C-alpha cells in the first residue's frame, strides 16, 4: 500500500509532501487500518480551512481525499503525522 500526504497552508504557506510504502513492513496492518480510517473520514473536495491552518491531501493507492485543520479526526492526524515523519 502506498500512502501519500501533501500538506499546504500554514502561516508560511510552505508545501510539504511525503509518502510511505507499507508493503513488507511488519506494521503494515496498522498502517492499513489508519489509512482506511483516514479515507472514510475524508472529503471528496478540499474543505474550507481556517486562516493559517493546514490543508491535507491524502492519497492511498490512487484514492484521494481531503481534510483540513482543525477538523481532522484522530485517525487522520495520526496517519498524517506518521507519513510526514517517516516518509521520503
RAWOGI-V432471 format. One record per backbone hydrogen bond with DSSP energy under -0.5 kcal/mol. CO is the residue of the C=O (numbers start at 1). NH is the residue of the N-H. If there is no record, write none. Layout:
BEGIN
co,nh
CO,NH
CO,NH
END
This chain:
BEGIN
co,nh
1,3
1,22
2,61
3,20
4,59
5,18
6,57
7,16
8,55
9,13
16,7
18,5
19,88
20,3
20,22
22,25
25,28
27,31
28,32
29,33
30,34
31,35
32,36
33,37
34,38
35,39
36,40
37,41
38,42
39,42
43,66
50,53
53,10
54,69
55,8
56,67
57,6
57,59
58,65
59,4
59,61
60,63
62,64
63,60
65,58
66,43
67,56
68,71
73,77
74,78
75,79
76,80
77,81
78,82
79,83
80,84
81,85
82,86
83,87
END
